[in-house]
Amino acid sequence: MSEDPVLAGFRQSIDNIDAAMIHILAERFRITQAVGAYKALHQLPASDPGREERQIARLRGLAEDARLDPEFSEKFLRFIIQEVIRHHEQAAGSAE
């Protein structure tokens, strides 16, 4: 049985978006690793709760504008932030 061409087109678009998201996340983590190294070098704290909350609020607004569930977007962003903080803490530990 051959695949439905409409479904195949949707799936190809999803595959392309997934690939783009991975590349975007990789770039984001390259930058946050540089931030972590900078913070470690200058003995700055690994996290900035005020900035994190401002970013979450900003991105919740963007999610609402894009008709994406803001609860989902917040969970996703909090997951990324926690991973970034973990990397920053590792960088700080390596700098000691």
C-alpha positions as a Markdown table, in Angstrom:
| # | Residue | x | y | z |
|---|---|---|---|---|
| 1 | Met | 0.0 | 0.0 | 0.0 |
| 2 | Ser | 1.5 | 3.3 | -1.0 |
| 3 | Glu | 1.5 | 6.3 | 1.3 |
| 4 | Asp | -1.1 | 9.0 | 1.0 |
| 5 | Pro | 0.7 | 11.9 | -0.8 |
| 6 | Val | -1.1 | 14.5 | 1.3 |
| 7 | Leu | 0.0 | 12.7 | 4.5 |
| 8 | Ala | 3.5 | 12.3 | 3.1 |
| 9 | Gly | 3.7 | 16.0 | 2.4 |
| 10 | Phe | 2.6 | 16.9 | 6.0 |
| 11 | Arg | 5.2 | 14.4 | 7.4 |
| 12 | Gln | 7.9 | 15.9 | 5.2 |
| 13 | Ser | 7.1 | 19.3 | 6.6 |
| 14 | Ile | 7.1 | 18.0 | 10.1 |
| 15 | Asp | 10.5 | 16.3 | 9.5 |
| 16 | Asn | 11.9 | 19.6 | 8.2 |
| 17 | Ile | 10.6 | 21.6 | 11.2 |
| 18 | Asp | 12.1 | 19.0 | 13.6 |
| 19 | Ala | 15.5 | 19.2 | 11.9 |
| 20 | Ala | 15.3 | 23.1 | 12.1 |
| 21 | Met | 14.4 | 22.9 | 15.8 |
| 22 | Ile | 17.5 | 20.7 | 16.5 |
| 23 | His | 19.8 | 23.1 | 14.7 |
| 24 | Ile | 18.3 | 26.1 | 16.5 |
| 25 | Leu | 18.6 | 24.4 | 19.9 |
| 26 | Ala | 22.2 | 23.4 | 19.1 |
| 27 | Glu | 23.0 | 27.1 | 18.2 |
| 28 | Arg | 21.2 | 28.3 | 21.4 |
| 29 | Phe | 23.3 | 25.9 | 23.5 |
| 30 | Arg | 26.6 | 26.9 | 21.8 |
| 31 | Ile | 25.8 | 30.5 | 22.8 |
| 32 | Thr | 24.7 | 29.6 | 26.4 |
| 33 | Gln | 27.9 | 27.6 | 26.8 |
| 34 | Ala | 29.9 | 30.7 | 25.9 |
| 35 | Val | 27.7 | 32.6 | 28.5 |
| 36 | Gly | 28.5 | 29.9 | 31.1 |
| 37 | Ala | 32.3 | 30.2 | 30.4 |
| 38 | Tyr | 32.0 | 34.0 | 30.7 |
| 39 | Lys | 30.1 | 33.8 | 34.0 |
| 40 | Ala | 32.6 | 31.3 | 35.4 |
| 41 | Leu | 35.6 | 33.4 | 34.4 |
| 42 | His | 34.0 | 36.5 | 36.0 |
| 43 | Gln | 32.6 | 34.5 | 39.0 |
| 44 | Leu | 29.0 | 35.4 | 38.2 |
| 45 | Pro | 26.1 | 33.3 | 39.4 |
| 46 | Ala | 25.0 | 30.4 | 37.2 |
| 47 | Ser | 21.4 | 31.6 | 37.1 |
| 48 | Asp | 19.6 | 34.9 | 36.9 |
| 49 | Pro | 16.1 | 34.3 | 38.2 |
| 50 | Gly | 14.9 | 37.8 | 37.3 |
| 51 | Arg | 15.9 | 37.4 | 33.6 |
| 52 | Glu | 14.5 | 33.9 | 33.5 |
| 53 | Glu | 11.1 | 35.0 | 34.7 |
| 54 | Arg | 11.1 | 38.0 | 32.2 |
| 55 | Gln | 12.0 | 35.6 | 29.4 |
| 56 | Ile | 9.2 | 33.2 | 30.4 |
| 57 | Ala | 6.7 | 36.0 | 30.5 |
| 58 | Arg | 7.9 | 37.3 | 27.2 |
| 59 | Leu | 7.8 | 33.9 | 25.5 |
| 60 | Arg | 4.4 | 33.1 | 27.0 |
| 61 | Gly | 3.1 | 36.2 | 25.2 |
| 62 | Leu | 4.8 | 35.2 | 22.0 |
| 63 | Ala | 3.2 | 31.7 | 22.4 |
| 64 | Glu | -0.3 | 33.3 | 22.9 |
| 65 | Asp | 0.2 | 35.5 | 19.8 |
| 66 | Ala | 1.2 | 32.4 | 17.8 |
| 67 | Arg | -1.7 | 30.4 | 19.2 |
| 68 | Leu | 0.6 | 28.0 | 20.9 |
| 69 | Asp | -0.4 | 26.8 | 24.4 |
| 70 | Pro | 1.5 | 29.1 | 26.8 |
| 71 | Glu | 1.6 | 26.4 | 29.5 |
| 72 | Phe | 3.4 | 24.1 | 27.0 |
| 73 | Ser | 5.8 | 26.9 | 26.0 |
| 74 | Glu | 6.6 | 27.7 | 29.6 |
| 75 | Lys | 7.3 | 24.0 | 30.4 |
| 76 | Phe | 9.5 | 23.7 | 27.4 |
| 77 | Leu | 11.4 | 26.9 | 28.2 |
| 78 | Arg | 11.8 | 26.0 | 31.9 |
| 79 | Phe | 13.3 | 22.6 | 30.8 |
| 80 | Ile | 15.8 | 24.5 | 28.6 |
| 81 | Ile | 16.7 | 27.0 | 31.3 |
| 82 | Gln | 17.3 | 24.2 | 33.8 |
| 83 | Glu | 19.7 | 22.5 | 31.3 |
| 84 | Val | 21.5 | 25.8 | 30.7 |
| 85 | Ile | 21.9 | 26.4 | 34.5 |
| 86 | Arg | 23.3 | 22.9 | 34.9 |
| 87 | His | 25.9 | 23.6 | 32.1 |
| 88 | His | 26.7 | 26.9 | 33.8 |
| 89 | Glu | 27.2 | 25.2 | 37.2 |
| 90 | Gln | 29.5 | 22.7 | 35.5 |
| 91 | Ala | 31.5 | 25.5 | 33.9 |
| 92 | Ala | 31.8 | 27.2 | 37.3 |
| 93 | Gly | 33.0 | 24.0 | 38.9 |
| 94 | Ser | 35.6 | 23.6 | 36.1 |
| 95 | Ala | 36.8 | 27.1 | 36.6 |
| 96 | Glu | 37.6 | 26.5 | 40.3 |
